[in-house]
Amino acid sequence: MDIDDLTDDEDDLFSLAILLLQYGGQNTLTTCQGFRYKQCEQPPEFWIHHFRFTKDEIAFLCDRLRIPDPFTTVTRYTTSAHDAACIMLFRLAYPCRLRTMEQFFDRSISALSNIANDVIELVHSNFQHLLGWDHQRMDQRRLQQYADVICRKGSPLDCCIGFIDGTVRGIARPSKNQKVAYNGHKRKHALKYQSVV
């Protein structure tokens, strides 16, 4: 049989057979160093893309964030500390559906939701003392100073004290004042609505 004569279905089956041969017929859900992922021996780019951290940095975070191993949720789902951290990081890295995570981590949607939420709760309870407002550095005088500088630079608000690095929201090209709405970094017309007042 010639490869060029394959139908679409046969071509898909042929591609699947090639992939199976590349992985040596092994199950792609494997266990390595106590955590389970599809093809866990991945290049560093894989870890950065999915979790925003390398594999070693995630292990470091588990220790520093004091995630217990094994990690057990309130609803009694149990996983390794590394898995728990990865589930939380994957959930926070970018907007995704739990259904996508279900396929990636080979866990139920309810387990993933519970694990992610419980890890976030754990981190918050361990480090909430660091999340408060710093009254010594951010007093009324300094906040007014920030607002004055921003206003002098052309802000229409006189009470804006800072900016959050936010998502660029694309817009249709305006008929007037195109330069004001053009974002050179993203190379499109866009707006950002992140300011602290």
Disulfide bonds with the S-S distance in Angstrom:
Cys32-Cys40 2.27
